Amino acid sequence: MQTKWRLKEDLGSTVAGCQQEKCGGPCQYPESSVHGGSLSVFRPFRKPGSLKRGMFLVEATLSLSILTVIGLVLLKLSLNILEPRQWTLQQTVTDAYMTYERAYAERVPFEILTTTGSPWPLFPTTTTTTQVEIGRLPGGRPITGTLVRTRIPDPGNYPTDCGTGTVTTNPAAMKIWQVQSVLTYRVGNRTYAKSRTVLRSQ
């Protein structure tokens, strides 16, 4: 406040000196260019509000930094929670697909099952289907896997049915086949496999 009043007194003295010069007297402040519109003795002073504005910017920057760190931590925690849920969801979806595969192996006609173009070829021959869509995750992302099929004859079958049985060991002439399906899929960096085996007899 003292500086403010001192500036006002200097300004008043300068203007008064220039008025004396107009009246014929000498000017007391020849170095000041009052008539040009500027005063060399005037010095700007800092307003009290500018300091508050600077502190507000610092506080806002700190708040944004803290909120960013908290957001990153919460995002990491949510990913850690979603990963086991995604694994559980994929296990449920693959179990459902293998249930369908078992039902298909049980209902396919025996004549088609034992022919050359059977969906389950004679072991050790296998059929491999890649990029089988098992299901979809939330958001529409598909879950894919690899499906391998084969059928294994029972040793008691007759030689015509790929077995070693005889009339003595197999008097009813039973034809028994093991219809097997194996599904492999990946969850993260690990590969999982599930199999279903169905016994078909005639």
Stockholm file with secondary structure:
# STOCKHOLM 1.0

chainA/1-202         MQTKWRLKEDLGSTVAGCQQEKCGGPCQYPESSVHGGSLSVFRPFRKPGSLKRGMFLVEATLSLSILTVIGLVLLKLSLNILEPRQWTLQQTVTDAYMTYERAYAERVPFEILTTTGSPWPLFPTTTTTTQVEIGRLPGGRPITGTLVRTRIPDPGNYPTDCGTGTVTTNPAAMKIWQVQSVLTYRVGNRTYAKSRTVLRSQ
#=GR chainA/1-202 SS CHHHHHHHHHHHHHHHHHHHHHTTSCCSCTTSCTTTTCCTTCCCCCCHHHHHHHHHHHHHHHHHHHHHHHHHHHHHHHHHHHHHHHHHHHHHHHHHHHHHHHHHHHHSCHHHHTSTTCSSCBTTCCEEEEEEEEEECTTSCEEEEEEEEEEEECTTSCGGGTCCCCTTTCTTCCCEEEEEEEEEEEETTEEEEEEEEEEEEC
#=GC SS_cons         CHHHHHHHHHHHHHHHHHHHHHTTSCCSCTTSCTTTTCCTTCCCCCCHHHHHHHHHHHHHHHHHHHHHHHHHHHHHHHHHHHHHHHHHHHHHHHHHHHHHHHHHHHHSCHHHHTSTTCSSCBTTCCEEEEEEEEEECTTSCEEEEEEEEEEEECTTSCGGGTCCCCTTTCTTCCCEEEEEEEEEEEETTEEEEEEEEEEEEC
//
